[in-house]
């Protein structure tokens, strides 16, 4: 019985702590990382992290994958909800290059999500996170690309 109580207590702490952690992480963007991305666009971090300006105006550093006129990001917090529905215009800073594009959360198309995540996060838990697709070419309809 005591073991069951301890297990239940740990479960309650985990359920409460995990969302709180994501909430805090979303609110506190690391200013040192932001400064590094701006001041050292040729650096090692800038090779895998971009600065994304959300529709709300908040700027966050996020891992990315650039393939031609598309940039992908994986969202682990709630910020991806700003991209639900029709694509919205965003600003990016990728390796010191300011870019604009149309972004959307890919919440359907599981095969497409899995394919992109296999390159974006090859060592991550499959299916964890929400895929954000950013089209730099306004004529690009989005979705899977025929190879």
C-alpha positions in Angstrom: 0.0 0.0 0.0 2.8 2.4 0.9 4.5 1.7 -2.4 1.3 2.4 -4.3 0.9 5.7 -2.4 4.5 6.7 -3.3 3.9 5.8 -7.0 0.7 7.7 -7.1 2.4 10.7 -5.5 5.2 10.6 -8.1 2.7 10.4 -10.9 0.8 13.5 -9.6 4.1 15.5 -9.3 5.0 14.5 -12.9 1.6 15.5 -14.3 1.8 18.9 -12.6 5.6 19.5 -13.1 5.8 18.7 -16.8 3.3 21.3 -18.0 4.7 23.8 -15.6 8.2 23.2 -17.0 7.0 23.7 -20.6 5.1 26.8 -19.5 8.2 28.3 -17.9 10.5 27.4 -20.8 8.1 29.0 -23.3 8.0 32.2 -21.3 11.8 32.4 -20.7 13.7 32.5 -24.0 17.4 32.2 -23.3 18.7 35.7 -24.0 22.3 34.3 -24.3 21.2 32.0 -27.1 19.3 34.8 -28.9 22.4 37.1 -28.6 24.7 34.3 -29.9 22.5 33.6 -32.9 22.5 37.4 -33.8 26.2 38.0 -33.1 27.7 34.8 -34.4 25.7 33.6 -37.4 28.6 31.4 -38.5 28.8 29.6 -35.2 28.1 26.0 -34.4 24.8 26.7 -32.6 23.5 28.8 -35.6 24.1 25.8 -37.8 21.2 24.0 -36.0 19.2 26.8 -34.2 17.3 29.6 -35.8 15.5 32.6 -34.3 11.8 32.5 -35.1 9.5 35.4 -34.6 6.0 34.1 -33.7 2.8 35.8 -34.9 2.5 37.2 -31.4 5.8 39.0 -31.8 7.7 36.8 -29.4 11.1 35.6 -30.6 12.3 32.1 -29.7 15.4 30.1 -30.6 14.4 26.7 -32.1 16.1 23.9 -33.9 15.5 23.8 -37.6 16.0 22.0 -40.8 16.3 23.9 -44.1 15.6 22.1 -47.3 15.5 24.5 -50.3 12.7 27.0 -49.9 11.3 25.2 -46.8 12.3 25.4 -43.2 11.0 23.0 -40.6 11.0 23.3 -36.8 9.7 21.0 -34.1 7.6 22.5 -31.4 7.6 20.9 -28.0 5.7 23.6 -26.1 2.4 25.3 -26.7 3.8 28.0 -29.1 2.9 25.8 -32.1 -0.8 26.7 -31.5 -0.1 30.1 -33.1 0.3 28.2 -36.4 -3.0 26.3 -36.4 -5.3 27.0 -39.3 -4.3 29.1 -42.3 -0.6 29.7 -42.8 0.7 32.9 -41.1 3.6 35.1 -42.0 6.7 34.8 -39.8 10.2 36.1 -39.7 13.2 33.9 -39.3 16.9 34.5 -38.7 18.8 31.6 -40.2 22.6 31.8 -40.0 22.4 35.6 -40.0 20.0 35.7 -43.0 16.7 37.4 -42.3 13.9 35.5 -44.0 10.1 35.7 -44.3 7.8 32.9 -44.9 4.4 31.3 -44.4 4.2 28.9 -41.5 1.7 26.3 -40.4 1.5 23.5 -37.9 1.3 20.2 -39.6 -1.2 18.4 -37.4 -2.4 15.9 -40.0 -0.4 14.0 -42.6 1.4 11.6 -40.2 3.6 10.1 -42.9 4.9 13.5 -44.0 5.5 14.5 -40.3 7.4 11.2 -39.7 9.5 11.7 -42.8 10.5 15.3 -41.9 11.1 14.5 -38.2 13.4 11.6 -39.3 15.7 14.3 -40.7 15.0 17.1 -38.3 15.4 15.0 -35.1 16.9 11.7 -36.1 17.7 10.7 -32.5 14.5 11.9 -30.9 11.4 9.9 -29.8 9.3 9.3 -32.9 6.1 11.4 -33.0 7.1 13.7 -30.1 6.5 17.4 -30.9 4.5 19.3 -33.5 6.0 19.9 -37.0 6.1 23.5 -38.1 6.4 23.9 -41.9 7.6 27.3 -43.1 7.4 28.0 -46.9 9.8 30.7 -48.1 8.2 30.7 -51.6 4.7 32.0 -51.4 3.7 29.9 -54.4 4.6 26.7 -52.6 1.4 24.9 -51.6 3.0 23.1 -48.7 2.9 19.4 -47.8 5.0 16.5 -49.0 7.3 17.1 -51.9 7.6 14.5 -54.7 11.2 13.4 -54.9 
